[in-house]
Amino acid sequence: FYCSSTTWADPFHTNRICTTSCTNDANKKSYGYNYTRKCVEVCPDTQFGQVILTIPLCVFVCQNNQFGYPVTNLCVDNCPAPYYGDPTGNRTCVI
């Protein structure tokens, strides 16, 4: 069984509930992974963690002019050296 299509199982929530937004605060950050409907601390390869409209999600393509950084699997504003942000295609940091 999985949480519904608009919620994720949040193991970091004190009550371990299906929630509409995964835990994402100063102490713990997690992202909604749609394949398992669970909140994860690190998105799987080929996906990147990004907060979209206050909801932390694992996404295939970063939005809001951000780039997917493959070292951390997070969306970033600027790719660190030696990477370059590729604004074409899937908006990832490339070498």
N, C-alpha and C positions, 0 to 999 in steps of 0.2 A: 504494500500500500504506500501511496505517496500523498503529500499535501496537495491541495487543489491547485489548479493552473494559475492562480493569482497569489499563492502563498508559498513559503519555503519552511522546511523543518529547521529550526534554529537551536542547535545544541548549546549555544552560548547564552541563550535566554534563561533566566533563573527558573522559569516554569517549564522549559523544554516544550514549546508550543509551535504550531504552524503560524507564521507571522507574515504580514504584508511587507515587512522591511527587515532584512537581516541586521544583526547587531553591528553597529558601526559608530563607535565612540572612541574616546581617548584611550580606553583600556583594551578594547578588542575591536578589530575590524574584520568583517566577513562579507561575502558577496553571494547573492542568489545564483545558484547553478541550475539552470532549467532542466538539464537532462535527468538529474536525480531529485529535483525539487528540494535540495538541501542548501544550507548556508555553508560556505567553505572559506577558509582563511586565505587560500591561494587558489586562483582559478586554474583549471587544467590547461595544458599546452594548447596553443592556438586560440585561447580566449584570454581576455584581460579584464581585471577588476576596474570598474568605474561607477561613480555615483551619478545616476541620471534622475533628475527631478526628485532628489532626496532619497532615492532607492538605490542601494548598492547592488550591482549586478555583474555577472560575468558576461562579457560581450565579445563578439567576433571582430567587430570594427569599432574603434574608439570614436566617440562623438565630440562635439564642441572643440574642434581643432586640436585634440590631443592625439598622441601616438601610442601604440602598443609596444611596451618595452619588454622584450622576450626574456630578460634576466629575472625580472620580478613578476611577470605576468600582470602588470598594472598599466593603466593608461597614465601617461605623463604629459606635461605641457611641453617640455623640451627633452630631447634624447641626449643622454650623457655621452661624452666621447668614449670610444671612437665611433659611436653610432650617429646616424643622420635620420631625421624624420622624413619619411616618404609620404607626401600628401596624396599620392595616387593609389589606386587599388585599395588595400585593406588598412592603410594608415598605420604602418608599423615602423619601428626603428630598425634601420638596416645599416650594414657596414659597407 
